[in-house]
């Protein structure tokens, strides 16, 4: 058994958020030296009284030339009481790098995740990723992955400044909130109201360059709670412009698509 390879795989599992629960099974499987094998794990994610479960199936394959094994992909399924409403996606891993277990859960929950990626030519870039559930799955039974690049114009810090979020007054708390949102988390914050404060939850919404806002009971709230309100006429026009915007899979409008030279790798 290749001990260095085993440690490398364990390190990868830890980085991807699977912890060490699979280490014993991983070692036993590698000792058997099969051409390929799968490991299974169920993760639980709690938010107040809501508990979600995700089933993970990790695919390991042995190299054709050496005794080394690689984790090439894993499948994540967000469970539901009604099996017909379950959502499944395959996420691909490259050298222990890729979508983490928690990020997979957030993506399957409909939220956006910010990631540093690499093009097929090896060029690094950053983008917000989000799954498109309204379209048919591709030939690999995966949802389409929409990407919103930096050129799309979603500035999370500027968007946050439009909302009366108390945590923004403290630089460390503000950074913590931003990092949480970039991971796709539904993040608890405090809204400063006239005469009081409210516990709220927010999530990044790069497509509409805004935040999704939920109350303490996780009920979605109307977007018009920004600090600076616009006249009704401006709001109506802004809504029309947003609806007209045709976004392709890379988060670029069709108008700008021809000028884009970057194309992200599959996720």
C-alpha positions in Angstrom: 0.0 0.0 0.0 1.2 3.5 -0.9 1.3 5.2 2.4 2.0 8.7 1.0 -0.9 8.3 -1.4 -3.2 7.3 1.5 -2.2 10.4 3.5 -2.7 12.6 0.5 -6.2 11.2 0.1 -7.0 11.7 3.8 -5.8 15.3 3.5 -8.1 15.8 0.6 -11.1 14.5 2.5 -10.4 16.8 5.3 -10.0 19.8 3.0 -13.2 19.0 1.2 -15.1 18.9 4.5 -15.6 15.2 4.9 -13.4 15.1 8.1 -11.8 11.8 9.1 -15.0 9.6 9.3 -14.0 7.8 6.1 -10.3 7.3 6.9 -10.7 3.7 8.2 -12.8 2.6 5.2 -10.5 4.3 2.8 -7.5 2.5 4.2 -9.2 -0.9 4.1 -10.3 -0.4 0.5 -6.8 0.6 -0.6 -5.4 -2.5 1.0 -7.7 -4.6 -1.2 -6.3 -2.9 -4.3 -9.5 -2.8 -6.4 -9.4 -0.9 -9.7 -12.0 1.5 -8.3 -14.3 1.8 -5.3 -16.9 4.0 -3.6 -17.3 5.4 -0.1 -20.6 6.7 1.4 -21.3 9.4 4.0 -24.4 11.3 5.2 -24.0 14.9 6.3 -26.4 16.9 8.5 -26.8 20.6 8.3 -28.9 22.5 10.9 -30.3 26.0 10.9 -32.4 26.7 13.9 -35.2 24.1 13.8 -34.5 23.0 10.2 -32.4 20.0 9.6 -31.2 19.0 6.1 -29.4 15.8 5.1 -27.1 15.2 2.2 -26.0 11.8 1.0 -22.5 11.7 -0.5 -21.0 9.0 -2.7 -17.2 9.4 -3.3 -15.6 7.7 -6.3 -12.0 6.6 -6.1 -10.1 5.2 -9.0 -6.6 3.5 -9.2 -4.1 4.8 -11.7 -3.4 2.6 -14.8 0.3 3.1 -14.4 1.0 3.2 -10.7 -0.5 2.0 -7.3 -1.9 5.5 -6.6 -5.6 6.2 -6.1 -7.4 9.4 -6.9 -10.7 11.0 -5.8 -12.0 12.2 -9.1 -15.6 13.1 -8.2 -18.4 12.7 -5.7 -22.1 12.7 -6.0 -24.2 14.7 -3.5 -28.0 14.3 -3.0 -30.0 16.7 -0.9 -32.7 14.5 0.7 -36.4 15.3 0.9 -39.4 13.6 2.5 -40.7 13.4 -1.1 -38.0 11.5 -3.2 -39.3 13.2 -6.3 -38.1 16.5 -4.9 -34.5 15.4 -4.1 -31.7 17.1 -5.9 -28.5 15.4 -7.0 -25.3 16.7 -8.6 -21.9 15.3 -9.4 -18.9 17.5 -8.4 -15.5 16.9 -9.9 -12.3 17.0 -7.9 -8.8 17.9 -9.2 -5.8 17.3 -6.9 -7.9 17.5 -3.7 -9.4 20.8 -4.9 -13.0 21.5 -5.7 -16.4 22.1 -4.3 -16.5 21.2 -0.6 -19.2 19.1 1.1 -20.8 22.2 2.7 -20.6 24.2 -0.6 -22.3 21.3 -2.4 -25.2 21.4 0.1 -25.5 25.2 -0.4 -25.5 24.9 -4.1 -28.2 22.1 -4.0 -30.2 24.4 -1.7 -30.2 27.0 -4.5 -27.6 29.4 -3.1 -24.6 30.8 -4.9 -21.0 30.0 -4.0 -17.9 32.1 -4.8 -14.9 30.0 -6.0 -11.4 30.5 -7.4 -11.3 28.4 -10.6 -9.0 27.6 -13.4 -9.7 27.6 -17.2 -8.9 24.6 -19.4 -5.7 26.6 -20.4 -4.7 26.8 -16.7 -5.5 30.4 -16.2 -7.0 31.3 -12.7 -10.2 33.3 -12.3 -12.9 33.9 -9.8 -16.6 33.4 -10.2 -19.9 32.9 -8.4 -21.5 29.6 -9.2 -25.1 28.6 -9.0 -27.1 25.6 -10.2 -29.9 26.1 -12.7 -32.9 23.9 -11.6 -35.4 25.1 -14.1 -33.6 23.6 -17.1 -33.3 20.0 -18.1 -30.2 18.1 -16.8 -27.3 17.4 -19.2 -26.2 14.1 -20.6 -24.3 13.4 -17.3 -27.5 13.9 -15.3 -26.2 17.2 -13.9 -27.8 20.6 -13.5 -26.4 23.4 -15.6 -23.9 25.5 -13.6 -24.3 29.3 -14.1 -21.2 31.4 -13.6 -21.0 35.1 -12.8 -17.5 36.4 -13.4 -16.0 39.6 -12.0 -17.0 41.4 -15.2 -20.6 40.8 -14.5 -20.4 43.4 -11.8 -21.6 41.8 -8.6 -19.7 43.5 -5.8 -20.7 41.8 -2.5 -19.3 44.6 -0.3 -21.1 47.3 -2.1 -24.4 45.3 -2.0 -24.0 44.8 1.7 -23.6 48.5 2.3 -27.2 49.1 1.0 -28.7 47.1 3.9 -28.9 48.2 7.6 -26.7 45.3 8.7 -25.2 46.0 12.1 -22.2 43.7 11.7 -20.8 46.0 9.0 -19.8 48.5 11.7 -17.1 46.1 12.9 -14.4 45.3 10.3 -13.8 41.8 11.7 -17.5 40.9 11.9 -18.0 42.3 8.4 -15.2 40.1 7.0 -16.7 37.1 8.7 -20.1 37.8 7.2 -18.6 38.2 3.7 -16.6 35.0 3.9 -19.7 33.1 5.0 -21.8 34.5 2.1 -19.0 33.6 -0.3 -19.2 30.0 0.8 -22.9 30.0 0.0 -24.1 30.0 3.6 -27.4 31.3 4.8 -25.8 33.8 7.2 -27.4 35.3 10.4 -27.0 39.0 10.8 -28.7 41.9 12.8 -30.8 44.5 11.0 -30.7 47.8 12.8 -34.3 49.1 12.8 -35.7 52.4 14.1 -36.3 51.7 17.7 -34.8 48.2 17.7 -33.0 45.3 16.1 -34.1 42.2 14.2 -32.4 38.9 13.7 -32.3 38.1 10.0 -30.7 35.7 7.6 -29.1 36.7 4.3 -27.6 34.9 1.2 -25.7 36.2 -1.8 -27.7 36.7 -5.0 -25.2 37.5 -7.8 -27.7 37.1 -10.6 -29.8 40.1 -9.4 -26.8 41.8 -7.7 -28.6 41.8 -4.4 -29.1 39.7 -1.3 -31.8 37.2 -0.5 -33.2 38.2 2.9 -35.1 36.0 5.4 -36.7 36.7 8.8 -35.9 34.8 12.0 -38.4 32.1 10.9 -36.5 31.7 7.6 -39.4 33.2 5.7 -38.2 35.1 2.6 -38.7 38.9 2.8 -39.2 41.5 0.0 -36.0 42.9 -1.3 -37.0 46.6 -0.8 -35.4 46.9 2.6 -32.2 48.6 1.5 -30.9 51.5 3.5 -31.4 54.0 0.7 -34.8 53.7 -1.0 -35.3 54.8 -4.6 -38.4 56.5 -6.0 -41.1 54.0 -7.1 -40.6 55.0 -10.7 -36.9 54.2 -10.6 -37.6 50.8 -8.9 -40.1 49.9 -11.6 -37.6 50.7 -14.3 -34.8 48.9 -12.5 -37.1 45.8 -12.2 -37.9 45.9 -15.9 -34.2 46.2 -16.8 -33.4 43.2 -14.6 -36.1 41.1 -16.2 -34.8 42.0 -19.7 -31.3 40.9 -18.9 -30.5 37.6 -20.6 -27.8 35.8 -18.7 -25.9 32.9 -20.1 -24.1 30.2 -18.2 -21.0 32.3 -17.5 -23.0 35.1 -16.0 -22.4 37.3 -19.0 -25.1 39.1 -20.9 -25.4 38.1 -24.6 -24.2 41.5 -25.5 -20.9 40.9 -23.8 -20.5 37.2 -24.6 -18.5 37.7 -27.8 -15.9 39.8 -26.0 -15.4 37.2 -23.2 -12.3 35.1 -23.6 -12.6 33.1 -20.4 -14.5 29.9 -20.0 -14.6 28.1 -16.7 -13.9 24.4 -16.2 -16.8 22.1 -15.3 -17.8 21.9 -11.7 
